[in-house]
Amino acid sequence: MIAVEILPVTLPDSVEASDARDFLDYVRIAGTVTREQSGSSALAQDPGEILARLRDAATATWVPLLARIAGRPAGAAQFMAPADGGVLANISVFVPRRDTGILEAMLIKTAEEQARSRWRTALRAVSLHRPGPEGDAIPTASGDGSVPRDPQARALAESGYTLERVSRHPVPHHDLEYLSAEWRKALAV
């Protein structure tokens, strides 16, 4: 069995710092998956801008997570709790070249542990998906939309998340679109 290690990423002082490797791996994986799922680099962000946002504790607590398999970066997730003191927190999961959804489920569980440790009892997950051909899909709770039953959607559904809303987004300068999905789950602390 191959060992999977999922750890919070220590934020470096700068993207050029000698200890920035894990942070840059996290940014690279998140960017790769966002491009894969949206079909566009329009959502790409500069690593320096991401670092500044994650270090700004005045508006939120951010915890980037990095998964390594046999020492190599394999996936990432992020936990974000707004500084408003409310119960809602947000998670996102990024796994390139999805196949089974097992790593997604492990990252979801780790992000949920971050929520519980901060007394957050409601989670919102946002995922991106490429519209698939007709076939197996997960419908929203209201039945007014769906996402393909890809590994990320399956992992969220199997982890107890309810698909609440799906929005379609055109990809500029291409004949493509992607879906953004909002999922919800109540946590017991």
Salt bridges, closest charged atoms under 4 A:
ASP22 OD1 - ARG68 NH2 2.60
ASP25 OD2 - ARG21 NE 3.84
ASP25 OD1 - ARG28 NH2 3.84
ASP25 OD2 - ARG68 NH2 2.83
GLU104 OE2 - ARG98 NE 2.42
GLU112 OE2 - LYS185 NZ 2.99
ASP136 OD2 - ARG149 NE 2.99
ASP150 OD2 - HIS129 ND1 2.68
GLU177 OE2 - ARG168 NH1 2.50
GLU182 OE1 - ARG165 NH2 2.54
GLU182 OE2 - ARG184 NH2 2.92
